[in-house]
Amino acid sequence: MNQEKLMIQRNRIRQLIEISNRHKNVLKWSPNESDAHIQMKLEICKSLRRRGIEFYTEAIFTNRISRADIVNADEGIIYEVYDTEKKESIEKKKLIYPLPIITVKANQEFKEALIL
């Protein structure tokens, strides 16, 4: 993707996120998240950063009914990390999130293939 198309893509994704929540390339987490959940988010963010991909964590969408663990702004993908979350909850997110979701189990060793 050329630089102009990349900037257009990033801007399109940024517009889906609440203005007050647009802190790019920053790892944010909730105190309710397990250490394994936070660690997996960190590993994903490190991988994205190494590849020069713009991302947002704990992104609240403008529809105000959903919050994503990580939004990959370059590819328009959401990474949802789970450990105790029920399958029904993940399926509901797939219906309400404005972008496709890749789910990643928290309690495993990180490999790039998990997010490709």
Buried (B, 14 or more C-beta within 10 A) or exposed (E): EEEEEBEEBBEEBBEBBEEEBBEBBEBBBEEEBBEBBBBBBBBBBEBBEEEEBBBBBBBBBEEEEBBBBBBBBBBBBBBBBBBEBEEEEEEEBEEEBBBEBBBBEBEEEBEEEBBE
